[in-house]
Amino acid sequence: MLLGVDPGTRKCGYAVLERVDAQPLTLGIVPLDEFGSRLATLRASFDIDMVAIGHGTNAAVVSAVVRDAGLPFVLVDERETTLRARARFFDDHPPRGWKRLVPRGMLLPDRPIDDYAALLIAERYLRLAV
């Protein structure tokens, strides 16, 4: 299984999945300083054999945590993941009511979407690895 990680300034999105286009087994967002303990919890729940980390803000910090946990990792280009994560979020959570009339490109999600960015990072890695 693959763990995708979107490291940010204060928080970290994560997603566990088995293959491209499969539903993620879990998605979440944790404060950056809690990522190590969440990684331990994820490893206890899932047989993670690779970590795909977005090559952006705080990638070095997250890479060090993953390295210390003894997991192999790869840095993945994360360009445009935030924009694509927003589109993916609205695909999974279509706007309702009057928001249906607003073009999706003008809508903002009602919560952080770092977990969706992590999912896209993991999928990007899987597509390149094939």
Buried (B, 14 or more C-beta within 10 A) or exposed (E): BBBBBBBBEEBBBBBBBEEBEEEBBBBBBBEBEEBBEBBEEBBEEBEBEBBBBBBBBBBEBBBEBBEEBEBEBBBBEBEEBBEBBBEBBBEEEEEEEEEEEEEBEEBEEEEBBBBBBBBBBBBBBBEEEE
